[in-house]
Every structure is written in structure tokens, then in C-alpha cells.
Amino acid sequence: MINDQPLTPKEQKVVEEFEKARPGLGAIAETNIRNNDKTGWADIIADTPEEDLVARQGSASNSFMYRRIGG
């Protein structure tokens, strides 16, 4: 069930940080926050200190090999 209540200041900050990181991700983040019963995002945000709610740039390596679809 989608929650139509206004976002909390911390939730709004998360949406803004995702949008700054890549335009369009803010809308996806907001959908995940509003679908908290399925995603748990609002609960995670509520439990996270506000100073940790920032977008950071980094990289990750993936040690798994995936088959390509169609080939």
C-alpha cells in the first residue's frame, strides 16, 4: 500500500541526494520510501543518523560472472 503522507525531512533529504547523484533516481527513491511495507526504506531512513544520509561516489568490484541474456 502506497503511503500518501508528506515525507519527513530525513526522507526528503534521501530523495534529494538520490536526485543529485543521478536525475530520475529521486522519484524511484520516493516510491521505495512510500512502499515501506514492502521495501523497509522509511524504517531504515528513520534509524539512520541524518549526517549519514549523503550520496557518496565510489566503486565496487563484482566477483560474480553472469550469463548474458540472448547469448
N, C-alpha and C positions, 0 to 999 in steps of 0.2 A: 504494500500500500504506500503510495507516494504521500509524503508529508508536505502540506502546502503552507506551513507556518513560516514566518520570516527566519532567515538564517541567523544564527548567533554571530557575534563579532568574530569569534575564532573560526567558525565555518566560512564566513565571508572572506576572511584572510586566506584560507586554504584555496578557495575558488580563485581569488585574485592572483595568488602565487602560481597556480597551475596555468592561468591565462597568460601571465607574464612569461612563463617558461616556454609556452607554445600556444599561440592563438587557437582557440577552439577547445582546448583541454579544460578550461574553466567550466564550460557547460557540462562536460562529462563528469567533472568532479561534483558539481552541484546535483546532478542526477544521482550519483552514488551516495551523497550525503542524505538526500531526501528519501532514498530507498534503504534507510538504515536497517530496517528489519531483515533485509537480505544481505547487505554489504557490511554493516557494522561500522561504517565510516564515521558517523556522528559520534558514536561511543568512543572510537579511537581518538578523534579530534578533541573531545571533551577531556580525555585522560592525558593528552599531550600538553606539556608546558608551551605557552604561547611563543616563547623565544625559539622553540624548535620548529615552528611552523613556517619554514622558509624553503624556497626552492634552491637546490644546490646543483651545480654542474659536476658531472663525474662520468666514469665509465665502468663497465663491468665486463668480465670475460665469461663466456659460456662454454663449459667443457662438454656439453651435450651435442651430439650430431643428430640432425633431424632430416628425414627424407623429404625431398621436395614433392609437393603435390603435382601430379601430372608428369612425373619423370623420375 
